[in-house]
Amino acid sequence: MSERFLNPFEMTPEQLPQIEELKKRLPAHSVPPAMFQELDDLEVALAKEKERKHA
């Protein structure tokens, strides 16, 4: 699996299911920092998209 850090400004609504997929892959213990960063990037992108739509 290649790691890719997501730019929240490049997110599209079609990519948002990635959040759920990532959460399913999170181990119960010893979560790699890259997974937390990816989840944070996805959630920030979701918030920005929601904000943009309601502006």
DAWO-V945264 format. One record per helix or strand. SS is the DSSP state (hx for helix, st for strand). FROM is the first residue (numbers start at 0). TO is the last residue. Records with the same first field share a line. If there is no record, write none. Layout:
SS->FROM-TO / FROM-TO
This chain:
hx->7-9 / 12-14 / 16-24 / 32-53
